[in-house]
């Protein structure tokens, strides 16, 4: 089974561009399934609907989203076995999971977004960096991981476009941004140097965690607690509409 799981996870990485975090979660789930089936002297080729129900019944109850991901891993794996000709059918298709409530992404009003991007935290060099990061996050609707992965060469302030490499789904895209973000980036370029676009105090690439912290701190200063980059991204899309 281990070889089949490895091939399945590789197919998810290549064909669907799933994130490393999701691939690790699927891998852990299928490792647990393998151990359970081994204890029952059952192989994936012979596993039945009853085997899978017994496996799910042995798992610690979690949040609906966790249970839904668990079922998704099982269904996807057994569909893969059918596609590869290892099995003739998938016993996981008849598994019934919880209904996961759909959450509405948070967004802020236009004036609130303006207060956030125009009032970065910290002083001096850090404030210039934070202003550029906030303006680009909101002005181009970028994710925290995308901001983290940008290099200076990916940004063209004259054309006002940014080339996002391996965004959601592992796809590249070119995104426009406005004059405020261009001006903030030009100011940042004047006081920094390096391959990565956004740097930490040691001159290395800024981490995703630090991107979250910069957005959160700017939100606190603007009177918006617990602000995160995805809220700015959703606000960008909402305000465009």
Biotite code that builds the C-alpha atoms (Angstrom):
import biotite.structure as struc

atoms = struc.array([
    struc.Atom([0.000, 0.000, 0.000], chain_id="A", res_id=1, res_name="UNK", atom_name="CA", element="C"),
    struc.Atom([2.860, 2.366, 0.767], chain_id="A", res_id=2, res_name="UNK", atom_name="CA", element="C"),
    struc.Atom([3.928, 2.410, -2.883], chain_id="A", res_id=3, res_name="UNK", atom_name="CA", element="C"),
    struc.Atom([0.358, 3.107, -4.027], chain_id="A", res_id=4, res_name="UNK", atom_name="CA", element="C"),
    struc.Atom([0.024, 5.962, -1.535], chain_id="A", res_id=5, res_name="UNK", atom_name="CA", element="C"),
    struc.Atom([3.285, 7.512, -2.721], chain_id="A", res_id=6, res_name="UNK", atom_name="CA", element="C"),
    struc.Atom([2.116, 7.396, -6.350], chain_id="A", res_id=7, res_name="UNK", atom_name="CA", element="C"),
    struc.Atom([-1.272, 8.839, -5.394], chain_id="A", res_id=8, res_name="UNK", atom_name="CA", element="C"),
    struc.Atom([0.267, 11.760, -3.489], chain_id="A", res_id=9, res_name="UNK", atom_name="CA", element="C"),
    struc.Atom([2.645, 12.455, -6.357], chain_id="A", res_id=10, res_name="UNK", atom_name="CA", element="C"),
    struc.Atom([-0.293, 12.569, -8.762], chain_id="A", res_id=11, res_name="UNK", atom_name="CA", element="C"),
    struc.Atom([-2.028, 15.090, -6.503], chain_id="A", res_id=12, res_name="UNK", atom_name="CA", element="C"),
    struc.Atom([1.085, 17.228, -6.408], chain_id="A", res_id=13, res_name="UNK", atom_name="CA", element="C"),
    struc.Atom([1.663, 17.179, -10.168], chain_id="A", res_id=14, res_name="UNK", atom_name="CA", element="C"),
    struc.Atom([-1.881, 17.154, -11.555], chain_id="A", res_id=15, res_name="UNK", atom_name="CA", element="C"),
    struc.Atom([-3.762, 19.204, -8.969], chain_id="A", res_id=16, res_name="UNK", atom_name="CA", element="C"),
    struc.Atom([-0.969, 21.275, -7.468], chain_id="A", res_id=17, res_name="UNK", atom_name="CA", element="C"),
    struc.Atom([-2.027, 20.612, -3.874], chain_id="A", res_id=18, res_name="UNK", atom_name="CA", element="C"),
    struc.Atom([-0.027, 22.376, -1.186], chain_id="A", res_id=19, res_name="UNK", atom_name="CA", element="C"),
    struc.Atom([2.634, 20.513, 0.839], chain_id="A", res_id=20, res_name="UNK", atom_name="CA", element="C"),
    struc.Atom([0.455, 20.975, 3.938], chain_id="A", res_id=21, res_name="UNK", atom_name="CA", element="C"),
    struc.Atom([-2.525, 19.224, 2.300], chain_id="A", res_id=22, res_name="UNK", atom_name="CA", element="C"),
    struc.Atom([-0.323, 16.453, 0.918], chain_id="A", res_id=23, res_name="UNK", atom_name="CA", element="C"),
    struc.Atom([1.123, 15.801, 4.374], chain_id="A", res_id=24, res_name="UNK", atom_name="CA", element="C"),
    struc.Atom([-2.374, 15.654, 5.874], chain_id="A", res_id=25, res_name="UNK", atom_name="CA", element="C"),
    struc.Atom([-3.525, 13.168, 3.217], chain_id="A", res_id=26, res_name="UNK", atom_name="CA", element="C"),
    struc.Atom([-0.371, 11.130, 3.714], chain_id="A", res_id=27, res_name="UNK", atom_name="CA", element="C"),
    struc.Atom([-0.903, 10.901, 7.486], chain_id="A", res_id=28, res_name="UNK", atom_name="CA", element="C"),
    struc.Atom([-4.501, 9.824, 6.961], chain_id="A", res_id=29, res_name="UNK", atom_name="CA", element="C"),
    struc.Atom([-3.576, 7.070, 4.529], chain_id="A", res_id=30, res_name="UNK", atom_name="CA", element="C"),
    struc.Atom([-0.754, 5.890, 6.800], chain_id="A", res_id=31, res_name="UNK", atom_name="CA", element="C"),
    struc.Atom([-3.341, 5.405, 9.548], chain_id="A", res_id=32, res_name="UNK", atom_name="CA", element="C"),
    struc.Atom([-5.585, 3.525, 7.125], chain_id="A", res_id=33, res_name="UNK", atom_name="CA", element="C"),
    struc.Atom([-2.692, 1.275, 6.103], chain_id="A", res_id=34, res_name="UNK", atom_name="CA", element="C"),
    struc.Atom([-1.952, 0.387, 9.721], chain_id="A", res_id=35, res_name="UNK", atom_name="CA", element="C"),
    struc.Atom([-5.633, -0.347, 10.398], chain_id="A", res_id=36, res_name="UNK", atom_name="CA", element="C"),
    struc.Atom([-5.988, -2.589, 7.346], chain_id="A", res_id=37, res_name="UNK", atom_name="CA", element="C"),
    struc.Atom([-2.737, -4.417, 8.152], chain_id="A", res_id=38, res_name="UNK", atom_name="CA", element="C"),
    struc.Atom([-4.080, -5.254, 11.609], chain_id="A", res_id=39, res_name="UNK", atom_name="CA", element="C"),
    struc.Atom([-7.135, -6.782, 9.912], chain_id="A", res_id=40, res_name="UNK", atom_name="CA", element="C"),
    struc.Atom([-4.959, -8.628, 7.347], chain_id="A", res_id=41, res_name="UNK", atom_name="CA", element="C"),
    struc.Atom([-6.702, -6.707, 4.577], chain_id="A", res_id=42, res_name="UNK", atom_name="CA", element="C"),
    struc.Atom([-5.085, -5.085, 1.548], chain_id="A", res_id=43, res_name="UNK", atom_name="CA", element="C"),
    struc.Atom([-6.401, -1.994, -0.283], chain_id="A", res_id=44, res_name="UNK", atom_name="CA", element="C"),
    struc.Atom([-7.255, -4.288, -3.207], chain_id="A", res_id=45, res_name="UNK", atom_name="CA", element="C"),
    struc.Atom([-9.609, -6.300, -0.945], chain_id="A", res_id=46, res_name="UNK", atom_name="CA", element="C"),
    struc.Atom([-10.899, -3.587, 1.419], chain_id="A", res_id=47, res_name="UNK", atom_name="CA", element="C"),
    struc.Atom([-14.687, -3.365, 1.631], chain_id="A", res_id=48, res_name="UNK", atom_name="CA", element="C"),
    struc.Atom([-17.123, -0.656, 2.602], chain_id="A", res_id=49, res_name="UNK", atom_name="CA", element="C"),
    struc.Atom([-17.405, -2.340, 6.000], chain_id="A", res_id=50, res_name="UNK", atom_name="CA", element="C"),
    struc.Atom([-13.626, -2.139, 6.472], chain_id="A", res_id=51, res_name="UNK", atom_name="CA", element="C"),
    struc.Atom([-13.633, 1.582, 5.765], chain_id="A", res_id=52, res_name="UNK", atom_name="CA", element="C"),
    struc.Atom([-16.611, 2.201, 8.050], chain_id="A", res_id=53, res_name="UNK", atom_name="CA", element="C"),
    struc.Atom([-14.828, 0.284, 10.792], chain_id="A", res_id=54, res_name="UNK", atom_name="CA", element="C"),
    struc.Atom([-11.727, 2.412, 10.235], chain_id="A", res_id=55, res_name="UNK", atom_name="CA", element="C"),
    struc.Atom([-13.685, 5.660, 10.449], chain_id="A", res_id=56, res_name="UNK", atom_name="CA", element="C"),
    struc.Atom([-15.426, 4.427, 13.580], chain_id="A", res_id=57, res_name="UNK", atom_name="CA", element="C"),
    struc.Atom([-12.042, 3.956, 15.261], chain_id="A", res_id=58, res_name="UNK", atom_name="CA", element="C"),
    struc.Atom([-10.883, 7.521, 14.585], chain_id="A", res_id=59, res_name="UNK", atom_name="CA", element="C"),
    struc.Atom([-11.189, 10.243, 17.199], chain_id="A", res_id=60, res_name="UNK", atom_name="CA", element="C"),
    struc.Atom([-14.130, 12.482, 16.385], chain_id="A", res_id=61, res_name="UNK", atom_name="CA", element="C"),
    struc.Atom([-12.963, 15.824, 15.036], chain_id="A", res_id=62, res_name="UNK", atom_name="CA", element="C"),
    struc.Atom([-14.367, 18.965, 13.516], chain_id="A", res_id=63, res_name="UNK", atom_name="CA", element="C"),
    struc.Atom([-16.641, 18.572, 10.469], chain_id="A", res_id=64, res_name="UNK", atom_name="CA", element="C"),
    struc.Atom([-13.886, 20.003, 8.248], chain_id="A", res_id=65, res_name="UNK", atom_name="CA", element="C"),
    struc.Atom([-11.410, 17.390, 9.572], chain_id="A", res_id=66, res_name="UNK", atom_name="CA", element="C"),
    struc.Atom([-13.856, 14.562, 8.965], chain_id="A", res_id=67, res_name="UNK", atom_name="CA", element="C"),
    struc.Atom([-14.598, 15.877, 5.478], chain_id="A", res_id=68, res_name="UNK", atom_name="CA", element="C"),
    struc.Atom([-10.871, 15.969, 4.666], chain_id="A", res_id=69, res_name="UNK", atom_name="CA", element="C"),
    struc.Atom([-10.503, 12.416, 5.970], chain_id="A", res_id=70, res_name="UNK", atom_name="CA", element="C"),
    struc.Atom([-13.255, 11.209, 3.667], chain_id="A", res_id=71, res_name="UNK", atom_name="CA", element="C"),
    struc.Atom([-11.792, 13.155, 0.760], chain_id="A", res_id=72, res_name="UNK", atom_name="CA", element="C"),
    struc.Atom([-8.450, 11.396, 1.247], chain_id="A", res_id=73, res_name="UNK", atom_name="CA", element="C"),
    struc.Atom([-10.107, 7.964, 1.282], chain_id="A", res_id=74, res_name="UNK", atom_name="CA", element="C"),
    struc.Atom([-12.338, 8.618, -1.726], chain_id="A", res_id=75, res_name="UNK", atom_name="CA", element="C"),
    struc.Atom([-9.493, 10.082, -3.734], chain_id="A", res_id=76, res_name="UNK", atom_name="CA", element="C"),
    struc.Atom([-7.141, 7.214, -2.934], chain_id="A", res_id=77, res_name="UNK", atom_name="CA", element="C"),
    struc.Atom([-9.596, 4.485, -3.904], chain_id="A", res_id=78, res_name="UNK", atom_name="CA", element="C"),
    struc.Atom([-10.584, 6.352, -7.082], chain_id="A", res_id=79, res_name="UNK", atom_name="CA", element="C"),
    struc.Atom([-6.869, 6.399, -7.903], chain_id="A", res_id=80, res_name="UNK", atom_name="CA", element="C"),
    struc.Atom([-6.664, 2.623, -7.382], chain_id="A", res_id=81, res_name="UNK", atom_name="CA", element="C"),
    struc.Atom([-9.593, 2.149, -9.777], chain_id="A", res_id=82, res_name="UNK", atom_name="CA", element="C"),
    struc.Atom([-7.987, 4.458, -12.328], chain_id="A", res_id=83, res_name="UNK", atom_name="CA", element="C"),
    struc.Atom([-4.717, 2.497, -12.055], chain_id="A", res_id=84, res_name="UNK", atom_name="CA", element="C"),
    struc.Atom([-6.535, -0.791, -12.574], chain_id="A", res_id=85, res_name="UNK", atom_name="CA", element="C"),
    struc.Atom([-5.719, -2.055, -9.074], chain_id="A", res_id=86, res_name="UNK", atom_name="CA", element="C"),
    struc.Atom([-9.407, -2.345, -8.189], chain_id="A", res_id=87, res_name="UNK", atom_name="CA", element="C"),
    struc.Atom([-12.602, -2.650, -10.163], chain_id="A", res_id=88, res_name="UNK", atom_name="CA", element="C"),
    struc.Atom([-14.615, -0.371, -7.922], chain_id="A", res_id=89, res_name="UNK", atom_name="CA", element="C"),
    struc.Atom([-14.238, 2.040, -5.006], chain_id="A", res_id=90, res_name="UNK", atom_name="CA", element="C"),
    struc.Atom([-15.820, 1.111, -1.658], chain_id="A", res_id=91, res_name="UNK", atom_name="CA", element="C"),
    struc.Atom([-15.238, 4.685, -0.443], chain_id="A", res_id=92, res_name="UNK", atom_name="CA", element="C"),
    struc.Atom([-17.839, 6.171, -2.811], chain_id="A", res_id=93, res_name="UNK", atom_name="CA", element="C"),
    struc.Atom([-20.661, 5.042, -0.527], chain_id="A", res_id=94, res_name="UNK", atom_name="CA", element="C"),
    struc.Atom([-19.191, 6.648, 2.591], chain_id="A", res_id=95, res_name="UNK", atom_name="CA", element="C"),
    struc.Atom([-21.325, 9.494, 3.898], chain_id="A", res_id=96, res_name="UNK", atom_name="CA", element="C"),
    struc.Atom([-19.634, 12.449, 5.578], chain_id="A", res_id=97, res_name="UNK", atom_name="CA", element="C"),
    struc.Atom([-20.721, 15.488, 7.564], chain_id="A", res_id=98, res_name="UNK", atom_name="CA", element="C"),
    struc.Atom([-22.089, 18.578, 5.906], chain_id="A", res_id=99, res_name="UNK", atom_name="CA", element="C"),
    struc.Atom([-19.435, 21.254, 6.303], chain_id="A", res_id=100, res_name="UNK", atom_name="CA", element="C"),
    struc.Atom([-20.888, 24.725, 6.856], chain_id="A", res_id=101, res_name="UNK", atom_name="CA", element="C"),
    struc.Atom([-19.803, 27.264, 4.265], chain_id="A", res_id=102, res_name="UNK", atom_name="CA", element="C"),
    struc.Atom([-18.114, 30.232, 5.896], chain_id="A", res_id=103, res_name="UNK", atom_name="CA", element="C"),
    struc.Atom([-18.254, 33.652, 4.307], chain_id="A", res_id=104, res_name="UNK", atom_name="CA", element="C"),
    struc.Atom([-14.745, 35.123, 4.003], chain_id="A", res_id=105, res_name="UNK", atom_name="CA", element="C"),
    struc.Atom([-14.214, 38.194, 6.115], chain_id="A", res_id=106, res_name="UNK", atom_name="CA", element="C"),
    struc.Atom([-13.645, 41.544, 4.437], chain_id="A", res_id=107, res_name="UNK", atom_name="CA", element="C"),
    struc.Atom([-13.235, 45.127, 5.604], chain_id="A", res_id=108, res_name="UNK", atom_name="CA", element="C"),
    struc.Atom([-14.816, 48.331, 4.322], chain_id="A", res_id=109, res_name="UNK", atom_name="CA", element="C"),
    struc.Atom([-12.981, 50.571, 1.868], chain_id="A", res_id=110, res_name="UNK", atom_name="CA", element="C"),
    struc.Atom([-12.155, 53.196, 4.500], chain_id="A", res_id=111, res_name="UNK", atom_name="CA", element="C"),
    struc.Atom([-10.922, 50.477, 6.871], chain_id="A", res_id=112, res_name="UNK", atom_name="CA", element="C"),
    struc.Atom([-8.682, 49.005, 4.184], chain_id="A", res_id=113, res_name="UNK", atom_name="CA", element="C"),
    struc.Atom([-7.284, 52.489, 3.540], chain_id="A", res_id=114, res_name="UNK", atom_name="CA", element="C"),
    struc.Atom([-6.451, 52.926, 7.224], chain_id="A", res_id=115, res_name="UNK", atom_name="CA", element="C"),
    struc.Atom([-4.681, 49.570, 7.267], chain_id="A", res_id=116, res_name="UNK", atom_name="CA", element="C"),
    struc.Atom([-2.465, 50.070, 4.213], chain_id="A", res_id=117, res_name="UNK", atom_name="CA", element="C"),
    struc.Atom([-1.713, 53.703, 5.060], chain_id="A", res_id=118, res_name="UNK", atom_name="CA", element="C"),
    struc.Atom([-0.827, 53.005, 8.688], chain_id="A", res_id=119, res_name="UNK", atom_name="CA", element="C"),
    struc.Atom([1.805, 50.259, 8.844], chain_id="A", res_id=120, res_name="UNK", atom_name="CA", element="C"),
    struc.Atom([3.459, 49.353, 12.121], chain_id="A", res_id=121, res_name="UNK", atom_name="CA", element="C"),
    struc.Atom([7.107, 49.892, 13.110], chain_id="A", res_id=122, res_name="UNK", atom_name="CA", element="C"),
    struc.Atom([9.452, 52.700, 12.080], chain_id="A", res_id=123, res_name="UNK", atom_name="CA", element="C"),
    struc.Atom([12.235, 53.496, 9.637], chain_id="A", res_id=124, res_name="UNK", atom_name="CA", element="C"),
    struc.Atom([13.285, 50.748, 7.214], chain_id="A", res_id=125, res_name="UNK", atom_name="CA", element="C"),
    struc.Atom([10.658, 48.360, 8.587], chain_id="A", res_id=126, res_name="UNK", atom_name="CA", element="C"),
    struc.Atom([7.847, 50.848, 8.091], chain_id="A", res_id=127, res_name="UNK", atom_name="CA", element="C"),
    struc.Atom([8.820, 51.369, 4.428], chain_id="A", res_id=128, res_name="UNK", atom_name="CA", element="C"),
    struc.Atom([8.853, 47.586, 3.902], chain_id="A", res_id=129, res_name="UNK", atom_name="CA", element="C"),
    struc.Atom([5.543, 47.091, 5.689], chain_id="A", res_id=130, res_name="UNK", atom_name="CA", element="C"),
    struc.Atom([3.885, 49.877, 3.686], chain_id="A", res_id=131, res_name="UNK", atom_name="CA", element="C"),
    struc.Atom([4.973, 48.249, 0.407], chain_id="A", res_id=132, res_name="UNK", atom_name="CA", element="C"),
    struc.Atom([3.809, 44.825, 1.557], chain_id="A", res_id=133, res_name="UNK", atom_name="CA", element="C"),
    struc.Atom([0.391, 46.081, 2.689], chain_id="A", res_id=134, res_name="UNK", atom_name="CA", element="C"),
    struc.Atom([-0.180, 48.133, -0.458], chain_id="A", res_id=135, res_name="UNK", atom_name="CA", element="C"),
    struc.Atom([0.700, 45.162, -2.673], chain_id="A", res_id=136, res_name="UNK", atom_name="CA", element="C"),
    struc.Atom([-1.311, 42.678, -0.596], chain_id="A", res_id=137, res_name="UNK", atom_name="CA", element="C"),
    struc.Atom([-4.439, 44.809, -0.908], chain_id="A", res_id=138, res_name="UNK", atom_name="CA", element="C"),
    struc.Atom([-3.739, 46.387, -4.309], chain_id="A", res_id=139, res_name="UNK", atom_name="CA", element="C"),
    struc.Atom([-3.132, 43.064, -6.076], chain_id="A", res_id=140, res_name="UNK", atom_name="CA", element="C"),
    struc.Atom([-5.121, 40.735, -3.820], chain_id="A", res_id=141, res_name="UNK", atom_name="CA", element="C"),
    struc.Atom([-2.177, 38.464, -3.011], chain_id="A", res_id=142, res_name="UNK", atom_name="CA", element="C"),
    struc.Atom([-2.024, 35.604, -0.532], chain_id="A", res_id=143, res_name="UNK", atom_name="CA", element="C"),
    struc.Atom([0.521, 35.544, 2.291], chain_id="A", res_id=144, res_name="UNK", atom_name="CA", element="C"),
    struc.Atom([2.406, 32.665, 0.637], chain_id="A", res_id=145, res_name="UNK", atom_name="CA", element="C"),
    struc.Atom([2.528, 34.602, -2.638], chain_id="A", res_id=146, res_name="UNK", atom_name="CA", element="C"),
    struc.Atom([3.920, 37.708, -0.932], chain_id="A", res_id=147, res_name="UNK", atom_name="CA", element="C"),
    struc.Atom([6.510, 35.505, 0.750], chain_id="A", res_id=148, res_name="UNK", atom_name="CA", element="C"),
    struc.Atom([7.610, 33.935, -2.551], chain_id="A", res_id=149, res_name="UNK", atom_name="CA", element="C"),
    struc.Atom([7.998, 37.116, -4.621], chain_id="A", res_id=150, res_name="UNK", atom_name="CA", element="C"),
    struc.Atom([11.387, 38.234, -5.912], chain_id="A", res_id=151, res_name="UNK", atom_name="CA", element="C"),
    struc.Atom([12.230, 41.793, -6.926], chain_id="A", res_id=152, res_name="UNK", atom_name="CA", element="C"),
    struc.Atom([12.363, 40.754, -10.569], chain_id="A", res_id=153, res_name="UNK", atom_name="CA", element="C"),
    struc.Atom([8.715, 39.690, -10.394], chain_id="A", res_id=154, res_name="UNK", atom_name="CA", element="C"),
    struc.Atom([7.565, 43.296, -9.892], chain_id="A", res_id=155, res_name="UNK", atom_name="CA", element="C"),
    struc.Atom([7.370, 45.948, -12.609], chain_id="A", res_id=156, res_name="UNK", atom_name="CA", element="C"),
    struc.Atom([6.455, 49.300, -11.073], chain_id="A", res_id=157, res_name="UNK", atom_name="CA", element="C"),
    struc.Atom([6.385, 51.079, -14.439], chain_id="A", res_id=158, res_name="UNK", atom_name="CA", element="C"),
    struc.Atom([3.854, 48.697, -15.967], chain_id="A", res_id=159, res_name="UNK", atom_name="CA", element="C"),
    struc.Atom([2.337, 48.195, -12.492], chain_id="A", res_id=160, res_name="UNK", atom_name="CA", element="C"),
    struc.Atom([2.140, 44.405, -12.711], chain_id="A", res_id=161, res_name="UNK", atom_name="CA", element="C"),
    struc.Atom([3.425, 41.569, -10.544], chain_id="A", res_id=162, res_name="UNK", atom_name="CA", element="C"),
    struc.Atom([4.188, 38.049, -11.783], chain_id="A", res_id=163, res_name="UNK", atom_name="CA", element="C"),
    struc.Atom([2.972, 35.569, -9.180], chain_id="A", res_id=164, res_name="UNK", atom_name="CA", element="C"),
    struc.Atom([4.823, 32.267, -9.441], chain_id="A", res_id=165, res_name="UNK", atom_name="CA", element="C"),
    struc.Atom([3.070, 29.046, -8.441], chain_id="A", res_id=166, res_name="UNK", atom_name="CA", element="C"),
    struc.Atom([0.033, 30.624, -6.825], chain_id="A", res_id=167, res_name="UNK", atom_name="CA", element="C"),
    struc.Atom([-3.081, 28.642, -5.946], chain_id="A", res_id=168, res_name="UNK", atom_name="CA", element="C"),
    struc.Atom([-3.099, 25.323, -7.775], chain_id="A", res_id=169, res_name="UNK", atom_name="CA", element="C"),
    struc.Atom([0.570, 25.794, -8.663], chain_id="A", res_id=170, res_name="UNK", atom_name="CA", element="C"),
    struc.Atom([-0.317, 28.187, -11.484], chain_id="A", res_id=171, res_name="UNK", atom_name="CA", element="C"),
    struc.Atom([1.491, 31.377, -12.505], chain_id="A", res_id=172, res_name="UNK", atom_name="CA", element="C"),
    struc.Atom([-0.451, 34.571, -13.141], chain_id="A", res_id=173, res_name="UNK", atom_name="CA", element="C"),
    struc.Atom([0.191, 38.242, -13.891], chain_id="A", res_id=174, res_name="UNK", atom_name="CA", element="C"),
    struc.Atom([-1.687, 40.695, -11.668], chain_id="A", res_id=175, res_name="UNK", atom_name="CA", element="C"),
    struc.Atom([-2.022, 44.478, -12.041], chain_id="A", res_id=176, res_name="UNK", atom_name="CA", element="C"),
    struc.Atom([-1.774, 46.913, -9.129], chain_id="A", res_id=177, res_name="UNK", atom_name="CA", element="C"),
    struc.Atom([-2.419, 50.630, -8.765], chain_id="A", res_id=178, res_name="UNK", atom_name="CA", element="C"),
    struc.Atom([-0.300, 53.769, -8.323], chain_id="A", res_id=179, res_name="UNK", atom_name="CA", element="C"),
    struc.Atom([-0.293, 53.671, -4.472], chain_id="A", res_id=180, res_name="UNK", atom_name="CA", element="C"),
    struc.Atom([1.289, 50.206, -4.472], chain_id="A", res_id=181, res_name="UNK", atom_name="CA", element="C"),
    struc.Atom([3.757, 51.260, -7.188], chain_id="A", res_id=182, res_name="UNK", atom_name="CA", element="C"),
    struc.Atom([4.839, 54.303, -5.160], chain_id="A", res_id=183, res_name="UNK", atom_name="CA", element="C"),
    struc.Atom([5.237, 52.248, -1.984], chain_id="A", res_id=184, res_name="UNK", atom_name="CA", element="C"),
    struc.Atom([7.314, 49.647, -3.826], chain_id="A", res_id=185, res_name="UNK", atom_name="CA", element="C"),
    struc.Atom([9.566, 52.311, -5.361], chain_id="A", res_id=186, res_name="UNK", atom_name="CA", element="C"),
    struc.Atom([10.195, 53.699, -1.884], chain_id="A", res_id=187, res_name="UNK", atom_name="CA", element="C"),
    struc.Atom([11.038, 50.195, -0.669], chain_id="A", res_id=188, res_name="UNK", atom_name="CA", element="C"),
    struc.Atom([13.408, 49.549, -3.576], chain_id="A", res_id=189, res_name="UNK", atom_name="CA", element="C"),
    struc.Atom([15.276, 52.749, -2.671], chain_id="A", res_id=190, res_name="UNK", atom_name="CA", element="C"),
    struc.Atom([16.214, 51.438, 0.786], chain_id="A", res_id=191, res_name="UNK", atom_name="CA", element="C"),
    struc.Atom([16.634, 47.695, 0.173], chain_id="A", res_id=192, res_name="UNK", atom_name="CA", element="C"),
    struc.Atom([18.497, 45.238, -1.985], chain_id="A", res_id=193, res_name="UNK", atom_name="CA", element="C"),
    struc.Atom([18.464, 41.515, -2.497], chain_id="A", res_id=194, res_name="UNK", atom_name="CA", element="C"),
    struc.Atom([16.831, 38.793, -4.551], chain_id="A", res_id=195, res_name="UNK", atom_name="CA", element="C"),
    struc.Atom([13.689, 38.393, -2.437], chain_id="A", res_id=196, res_name="UNK", atom_name="CA", element="C"),
    struc.Atom([11.186, 41.227, -2.609], chain_id="A", res_id=197, res_name="UNK", atom_name="CA", element="C"),
    struc.Atom([10.436, 41.441, 1.107], chain_id="A", res_id=198, res_name="UNK", atom_name="CA", element="C"),
    struc.Atom([13.280, 40.951, 3.583], chain_id="A", res_id=199, res_name="UNK", atom_name="CA", element="C"),
    struc.Atom([13.585, 40.475, 7.325], chain_id="A", res_id=200, res_name="UNK", atom_name="CA", element="C"),
    struc.Atom([16.073, 42.252, 9.566], chain_id="A", res_id=201, res_name="UNK", atom_name="CA", element="C"),
    struc.Atom([18.811, 39.792, 8.600], chain_id="A", res_id=202, res_name="UNK", atom_name="CA", element="C"),
    struc.Atom([18.403, 40.431, 4.865], chain_id="A", res_id=203, res_name="UNK", atom_name="CA", element="C"),
    struc.Atom([16.702, 37.088, 4.264], chain_id="A", res_id=204, res_name="UNK", atom_name="CA", element="C"),
    struc.Atom([13.305, 36.395, 2.725], chain_id="A", res_id=205, res_name="UNK", atom_name="CA", element="C"),
    struc.Atom([10.424, 37.417, 4.962], chain_id="A", res_id=206, res_name="UNK", atom_name="CA", element="C"),
    struc.Atom([8.532, 34.405, 6.326], chain_id="A", res_id=207, res_name="UNK", atom_name="CA", element="C"),
    struc.Atom([4.815, 33.731, 5.838], chain_id="A", res_id=208, res_name="UNK", atom_name="CA", element="C"),
    struc.Atom([4.367, 34.077, 9.592], chain_id="A", res_id=209, res_name="UNK", atom_name="CA", element="C"),
    struc.Atom([5.911, 37.550, 9.490], chain_id="A", res_id=210, res_name="UNK", atom_name="CA", element="C"),
    struc.Atom([3.573, 38.540, 6.653], chain_id="A", res_id=211, res_name="UNK", atom_name="CA", element="C"),
    struc.Atom([0.633, 37.571, 8.857], chain_id="A", res_id=212, res_name="UNK", atom_name="CA", element="C"),
    struc.Atom([2.107, 39.519, 11.771], chain_id="A", res_id=213, res_name="UNK", atom_name="CA", element="C"),
    struc.Atom([2.600, 42.696, 9.708], chain_id="A", res_id=214, res_name="UNK", atom_name="CA", element="C"),
    struc.Atom([-1.017, 42.582, 8.512], chain_id="A", res_id=215, res_name="UNK", atom_name="CA", element="C"),
    struc.Atom([-2.315, 41.817, 11.995], chain_id="A", res_id=216, res_name="UNK", atom_name="CA", element="C"),
    struc.Atom([-0.331, 44.656, 13.598], chain_id="A", res_id=217, res_name="UNK", atom_name="CA", element="C"),
    struc.Atom([-1.524, 47.142, 10.974], chain_id="A", res_id=218, res_name="UNK", atom_name="CA", element="C"),
    struc.Atom([-5.077, 45.997, 11.656], chain_id="A", res_id=219, res_name="UNK", atom_name="CA", element="C"),
    struc.Atom([-4.682, 46.606, 15.386], chain_id="A", res_id=220, res_name="UNK", atom_name="CA", element="C"),
    struc.Atom([-3.436, 50.146, 14.730], chain_id="A", res_id=221, res_name="UNK", atom_name="CA", element="C"),
    struc.Atom([-6.454, 50.728, 12.470], chain_id="A", res_id=222, res_name="UNK", atom_name="CA", element="C"),
    struc.Atom([-8.847, 49.390, 15.100], chain_id="A", res_id=223, res_name="UNK", atom_name="CA", element="C"),
    struc.Atom([-9.453, 46.068, 13.314], chain_id="A", res_id=224, res_name="UNK", atom_name="CA", element="C"),
    struc.Atom([-8.334, 43.164, 15.531], chain_id="A", res_id=225, res_name="UNK", atom_name="CA", element="C"),
    struc.Atom([-7.342, 39.740, 14.171], chain_id="A", res_id=226, res_name="UNK", atom_name="CA", element="C"),
    struc.Atom([-6.899, 40.967, 10.598], chain_id="A", res_id=227, res_name="UNK", atom_name="CA", element="C"),
    struc.Atom([-5.193, 38.487, 8.277], chain_id="A", res_id=228, res_name="UNK", atom_name="CA", element="C"),
    struc.Atom([-3.911, 38.631, 4.669], chain_id="A", res_id=229, res_name="UNK", atom_name="CA", element="C"),
    struc.Atom([-6.828, 36.662, 3.260], chain_id="A", res_id=230, res_name="UNK", atom_name="CA", element="C"),
    struc.Atom([-9.220, 39.289, 4.606], chain_id="A", res_id=231, res_name="UNK", atom_name="CA", element="C"),
    struc.Atom([-7.312, 41.919, 2.618], chain_id="A", res_id=232, res_name="UNK", atom_name="CA", element="C"),
    struc.Atom([-7.432, 39.664, -0.441], chain_id="A", res_id=233, res_name="UNK", atom_name="CA", element="C"),
    struc.Atom([-11.191, 39.184, -0.116], chain_id="A", res_id=234, res_name="UNK", atom_name="CA", element="C"),
    struc.Atom([-11.611, 42.921, 0.488], chain_id="A", res_id=235, res_name="UNK", atom_name="CA", element="C"),
    struc.Atom([-9.684, 43.622, -2.718], chain_id="A", res_id=236, res_name="UNK", atom_name="CA", element="C"),
    struc.Atom([-12.072, 41.415, -4.709], chain_id="A", res_id=237, res_name="UNK", atom_name="CA", element="C"),
    struc.Atom([-15.165, 42.796, -2.998], chain_id="A", res_id=238, res_name="UNK", atom_name="CA", element="C"),
    struc.Atom([-14.149, 46.401, -3.554], chain_id="A", res_id=239, res_name="UNK", atom_name="CA", element="C"),
    struc.Atom([-13.431, 45.707, -7.232], chain_id="A", res_id=240, res_name="UNK", atom_name="CA", element="C"),
    struc.Atom([-16.969, 44.379, -7.625], chain_id="A", res_id=241, res_name="UNK", atom_name="CA", element="C"),
])
